[in-house]
Amino acid sequence: MPIRTEPVTINLGPQHPSTHGVFRMRITFDGEIILDVEPIFGYLHRGSEKLAEERTYTQVITLTDRLDYVSSMSNNLAYVLAVEKLAGINPPERAMYMRVMVAELQRIVSHLVATGFFLNDLGALATPLMYCFREREKILEMFEMLCGARITLSYMRVGGIFQDTPPEFWPVLSDFLDYMPGYIDEYERLITGNEILLSRTKGTGILSAETAINSSISGPVLRASGVNWDLRKADPYDVYDRMEFDVPLGTVGDNYDRYLMRIAEMRQSLRIIEQCADQIEDGPIKANVPALVRPPIGDAYGHVEAPKGELGFYMVSDGSIAPYRFKIRSPSLLNLSALRDMLVGCKLADMIVTFGSIDINMGEVDR
Amino acid sequence: MYGLGIAKGLTVTLVNLFRKPATVQYPEEALPQSPRFRGEEFVWYEQRCTGCASCAKFCPLGIIKIETHPGGTNVQEGQSFAIDVFDIDIGRCMFCGLCVEACPYDALFMGSGFERGTYRREDLVIPVEELRQAEKRPSTWFRPQLEAKKYSPQTGQPLSWEEVGR
């Protein structure tokens, strides 16, 4: 007599240590095989887009810090670029170099967090995460030197940055550039050739290039599938057109490629920071912008290659001191939309790994 | 050979076993703070303040409460408003520093503390009396004139209102 079986639906989250915040997945299993995944989010919704409509253009910067709270600098940069486009402001050279430099430092921070938590999800509990956080701490100390805060930075202003770099920052930065490549080598020695990692990540959670493009994935997840699309090359903002760097590309688009992508991007970020530190010259750090920015009536979309993908801000101005409409294109939310395509057919154990490899941040998904 | 990667990884763990620890035992020992640190004990100079309430208008959350009456005198600016209430509700403050950036007279500064904890939410409101009497060690955040003097709120002496101007 055949055994009668039926699919089982379970809820993972919203309070689960591996969901990187308050995220819930409704998963249908056939035994151990995943049949369907339905992501459910909104538990962290704070209404950032609506709140921005009643704040002045400078005050909105504090809101953007809190979107993706491990990469505030990139959020600041995307926002100020959008307002500068809207109001037709050109920031001075020194400010543009500083902004590129801190955005790349922030990319390293974000990728360190992503790598650490990805390995944590794999079962390499805490040890690699703590190694990653040790270097993250060094960068956060540099941020504290620059802007007095570590996570919610509010470093950039419309038309530049808020204050010039303190002189004690430069020796710390050059020290960091000296020892950081060694530490990245150390992560690779620790993890990259590891047989457990290889067997857990190779060939799991495959995202084909076609699916990735169709679901408008961006960032390292897209490049791991072998699509050469990086806004720093495709639409250079600030001084990226003067920088020399490569865009690392994956081949298969599995979890292992996504992990390697982040390691490789950290090395490229170091190259960019080095070039910035060489090329930067003294000068003003902020364009002549009034305290209350009043952009002309119109709309603008500013986007950057944030650590997690394309982060964009769309703004409509009615000529007043606050945006009339504010829309955030957050990479985490759109990258999450491919989760189902990656997971269907996988096993339960691959699910957490795949989810960790997308590197989402709930602050940005729910806004 | 199978297992080589794991052995290679374990050498990294072994190396780290003999490294100097990256952490410190916090209450006994604290890591150095940057002079620009945006801390909680706001430093306010009544002699410099004219009661213009720019800080309250620039605060994204509206947590600075100012009540004034006309007829006061400011040491620097002459005739101005006298300040009755200047309360900062740091229970809701996010320490973005926009109030400090907005102050045209260099009267308000960020502080450098981070250890204030209370049992009641109301105790997190800094009243004007406390601001008047507090020891004034301003942070150099958005105050290049202090940075030029190489002032550090952690190690330096408290500053009087004449010393903090531009």
Contacts between the chains, C-beta under 8 A, distances in Angstrom:
chain1	res1	chain2	res2	distance
A	55	B	60	5.7
A	58	B	58	7.6
A	58	B	98	6.6
A	59	B	58	7.4
A	59	B	60	4.0
A	59	B	98	6.6
A	61	B	96	7.8
A	62	B	60	5.2
A	62	B	94	6.3
A	62	B	96	4.4
A	62	B	98	7.2
A	63	B	60	7.7
A	65	B	96	7.9
A	127	B	13	6.7
A	131	B	12	8.0
A	131	B	16	7.1
A	134	B	22	4.7
A	137	B	22	7.0
A	141	B	34	7.6
A	144	B	33	7.5
A	144	B	34	4.5
A	144	B	36	7.2
A	144	B	37	6.3
A	145	B	34	4.7
A	145	B	36	6.7
A	146	B	36	7.5
A	147	B	36	6.7
A	147	B	38	8.0
A	147	B	141	7.8
A	148	B	34	6.5
A	148	B	36	4.0
A	148	B	37	5.0
A	148	B	38	4.0
A	148	B	97	6.9
A	148	B	110	7.0
A	148	B	139	6.7
A	148	B	141	4.6
A	149	B	37	7.9
A	149	B	38	5.4
A	149	B	95	6.8
A	152	B	94	6.6
A	152	B	95	7.8
A	152	B	96	7.3
A	154	B	96	4.8
A	154	B	97	6.9
A	154	B	98	7.7
A	162	B	101	6.9
A	162	B	142	6.4
A	163	B	36	8.0
A	163	B	141	7.7
A	163	B	142	5.7
A	163	B	144	6.6
A	164	B	144	7.1
A	166	B	35	7.8
A	166	B	36	7.0
A	166	B	147	6.4
A	186	B	12	5.6
A	186	B	15	8.0
A	189	B	8	5.7
A	189	B	9	6.6
A	189	B	11	7.3
A	189	B	12	5.3
A	190	B	9	4.5
A	190	B	12	4.3
A	190	B	13	7.4
A	191	B	9	6.5
A	192	B	5	7.8
A	193	B	4	7.1
A	193	B	5	3.5
A	193	B	8	6.1
A	193	B	9	7.7
A	194	B	5	4.3
A	194	B	6	5.8
A	194	B	8	7.9
A	194	B	9	5.3
A	195	B	2	6.1
A	195	B	3	6.5
A	195	B	5	5.1
A	195	B	6	6.1
A	196	B	6	6.9
A	197	B	5	7.7
A	198	B	5	7.4
A	291	B	58	7.8
A	291	B	102	7.1
